[in-house]
Amino acid sequence: MFYRKNLPGWERAMRGIGGIMMIAYGLMAMPGTMAGYAIAAAGAVAIATGFLGFCPMCAMVGRRLPSP
């Protein structure tokens, strides 16, 4: 891989759960609105960062996992 994971396991799980909730809220509570689509897109990004274990914004501020 070209990147180093910077998210611990518990945070990866929380991002996945939160992303699913954001997608559901955006598409079901605000159907057909730009705000709903924006919330759903943010949820998709949260799921992607949780799945990959790498957050670009965390990397920008220098966040790293402790070395084993």
Backbone bond lengths (Angstrom), bond angles and torsions (degrees), N, CA, C in turn:
res aa  C-N    CA-C-N  psi(-1)  N-CA   C-N-CA  omega(-1)  CA-C   N-CA-C  phi
1 M - - - 1.453 - - 1.535 109.83 -
2 F 1.297 115.79 159.24 1.454 121.05 -177.24 1.521 113.01 -97.11
3 Y 1.301 117.09 0.14 1.448 120.84 -177.26 1.522 109.40 -134.14
4 R 1.311 115.53 162.18 1.456 121.53 178.35 1.520 108.17 -109.40
5 K 1.308 117.23 131.93 1.459 120.82 -178.48 1.525 109.70 -60.29
6 N 1.335 114.96 137.08 1.461 119.08 178.79 1.530 111.77 -129.79
7 L 1.334 117.51 17.40 1.460 121.46 177.67 1.527 109.59 -122.31
8 P 1.333 117.38 129.66 1.463 119.28 176.03 1.527 110.72 -71.28
9 G 1.318 116.26 164.02 1.456 122.05 -175.47 1.513 114.19 -58.47
10 W 1.337 117.30 -41.38 1.468 119.46 -178.59 1.524 110.85 -65.30
11 E 1.321 117.06 -36.14 1.465 119.76 -179.61 1.532 111.01 -73.43
12 R 1.311 116.79 -33.61 1.466 120.09 176.31 1.521 110.21 -62.30
13 A 1.339 116.43 -42.82 1.471 120.65 178.35 1.528 110.89 -64.60
14 M 1.315 117.00 -42.26 1.467 120.49 179.74 1.518 111.64 -65.20
15 R 1.315 117.36 -36.82 1.463 119.88 177.67 1.527 110.75 -66.47
16 G 1.318 116.99 -37.60 1.458 120.16 177.30 1.516 111.77 -64.84
17 I 1.323 117.07 -46.81 1.463 121.43 179.48 1.530 110.58 -64.83
18 G 1.321 116.33 -46.42 1.462 120.07 179.37 1.517 112.29 -63.34
19 G 1.324 116.83 -37.93 1.465 120.65 178.53 1.516 112.19 -63.93
20 I 1.328 116.73 -42.00 1.465 120.40 177.47 1.526 110.15 -62.55
21 M 1.330 116.27 -42.32 1.462 119.93 179.23 1.521 111.61 -64.95
22 M 1.333 117.84 -38.71 1.456 121.35 179.23 1.527 111.40 -66.46
23 I 1.323 116.69 -41.40 1.464 119.75 178.22 1.521 110.17 -63.81
24 A 1.320 116.57 -45.29 1.465 120.25 -179.76 1.528 110.95 -61.93
25 Y 1.324 117.53 -44.70 1.464 120.52 179.96 1.525 111.18 -64.78
26 G 1.314 116.40 -45.86 1.458 119.85 -177.91 1.519 113.40 -61.94
27 L 1.328 116.45 -38.22 1.458 119.41 -176.32 1.522 113.66 -89.50
28 M 1.329 117.85 -25.05 1.465 119.92 -176.96 1.529 113.03 -99.91
29 A 1.314 117.97 -36.74 1.466 120.15 -177.96 1.529 112.12 -87.01
30 M 1.326 116.92 -25.65 1.464 121.34 -178.79 1.520 109.89 -130.00
31 P 1.318 118.68 58.76 1.472 119.20 -175.15 1.526 112.70 -67.04
32 G 1.305 115.21 135.23 1.461 121.05 174.26 1.514 115.76 75.77
33 T 1.327 118.98 10.33 1.465 120.49 178.62 1.525 109.80 -107.54
34 M 1.312 116.18 156.61 1.460 120.18 177.59 1.520 111.11 -64.92
35 A 1.322 117.08 -37.12 1.467 120.20 178.60 1.528 110.49 -62.93
36 G 1.315 116.92 -40.65 1.456 120.68 178.14 1.518 111.83 -63.00
37 Y 1.321 116.17 -42.71 1.458 120.11 178.16 1.529 111.57 -67.03
38 A 1.325 116.97 -36.72 1.463 120.60 178.38 1.527 111.13 -65.95
39 I 1.320 116.95 -41.06 1.471 120.76 177.80 1.528 109.79 -65.52
40 A 1.314 117.51 -41.87 1.463 121.12 178.33 1.532 111.12 -64.29
41 A 1.317 117.19 -39.30 1.465 120.53 178.34 1.529 110.86 -65.91
42 A 1.322 117.31 -39.97 1.463 120.53 176.85 1.528 110.42 -63.90
43 G 1.320 116.82 -36.67 1.456 120.47 175.83 1.517 112.05 -64.44
44 A 1.328 116.88 -38.83 1.468 120.54 177.73 1.526 111.14 -64.68
45 V 1.322 117.22 -38.28 1.464 121.10 177.29 1.526 109.97 -66.16
46 A 1.329 117.25 -40.82 1.463 120.74 178.26 1.525 111.14 -61.87
47 I 1.325 116.82 -41.95 1.465 120.50 177.64 1.525 110.57 -64.23
48 A 1.320 117.07 -42.65 1.468 120.63 -179.12 1.529 111.35 -63.22
49 T 1.330 117.79 -44.51 1.461 119.54 179.64 1.525 110.96 -67.22
50 G 1.328 117.42 -35.17 1.459 119.96 176.40 1.517 111.81 -67.00
51 F 1.317 116.94 -40.59 1.465 120.98 -179.99 1.530 111.18 -66.56
52 L 1.317 116.86 -42.86 1.463 120.94 -178.37 1.523 112.91 -78.41
53 G 1.334 116.93 -26.57 1.462 120.10 -178.21 1.510 113.22 79.39
54 F 1.312 116.50 12.86 1.461 121.81 -178.43 1.512 109.55 -130.42
55 C 1.316 116.52 127.71 1.458 122.07 177.47 1.530 108.03 -116.78
56 P 1.322 118.06 117.27 1.469 119.79 -178.95 1.526 112.84 -61.07
57 M 1.319 118.04 -36.72 1.467 119.65 -179.48 1.531 111.17 -68.06
58 C 1.324 116.70 -36.87 1.467 119.89 176.40 1.526 110.32 -66.70
59 A 1.324 117.02 -37.37 1.456 120.86 178.02 1.523 111.15 -66.20
60 M 1.322 117.53 -34.55 1.466 120.66 179.92 1.521 112.54 -63.67
61 V 1.336 116.72 -32.40 1.456 119.81 179.95 1.529 111.94 -94.00
62 G 1.336 117.30 4.04 1.447 121.49 173.84 1.518 115.71 88.53
63 R 1.296 118.27 18.07 1.466 121.11 -179.60 1.528 109.44 -74.04
64 R 1.347 116.01 132.78 1.457 121.59 178.30 1.520 109.41 -141.35
65 L 1.325 115.70 154.37 1.458 120.71 173.93 1.526 108.20 -78.27
66 P 1.323 117.10 148.66 1.465 118.57 176.43 1.521 110.43 -63.78
67 S 1.321 116.86 144.21 1.462 121.86 179.50 1.528 108.97 -72.30
68 P 1.349 116.75 139.92 1.483 118.95 179.38 1.496 113.02 -73.50
